[in-house]
Amino acid sequence: MTALPNLVFASILAIVSIMLVSWAYGRAEARLLIPVEYTAFVWAALLGWLIYAEEVTVLTLLGTALIVAGCLLALGQQSGAVDHVETTAL
């Protein structure tokens, strides 16, 4: 029963974070928000190494580099008018 307060706190944080991500997706282009969400993999690797002393392998570093490169590529693209699926299907 000592873990119950920690579980409740983690659950509240998870619910708040999901609601904030949903709010952000409703107000900004997904193209700009997806790289922020994908950096969670980078943070997970970094915090796992710092806090839990997990081994960082070459594949982890390669994957992290690919994620960062994809994020930078997505941010560099210019936004333009995009036809919605509903209008182009008719």
VENKA-V313101 format. One record per backbone hydrogen bond with DSSP energy under -1.0 kcal/mol. CO is the residue of the C=O (numbers start at 1). NH is the residue of the N-H. If there is no record, write none. Layout:
((CO,NH) (CO,NH))
This chain:
((3,7) (4,8) (5,9) (6,10) (7,11) (8,12) (9,13) (10,14) (11,15) (12,16) (13,17) (14,18) (15,19) (16,20) (17,21) (18,22) (19,23) (20,24) (21,25) (22,26) (24,27) (24,28) (29,32) (29,33) (30,34) (33,37) (34,38) (35,39) (37,40) (38,41) (39,43) (40,44) (41,45) (42,46) (43,47) (44,48) (45,49) (46,50) (47,51) (48,54) (57,61) (58,62) (59,63) (60,64) (61,65) (62,66) (63,67) (64,68) (65,69) (66,70) (67,71) (68,72) (69,73) (70,74) (71,75) (72,76) (84,88) (85,89))
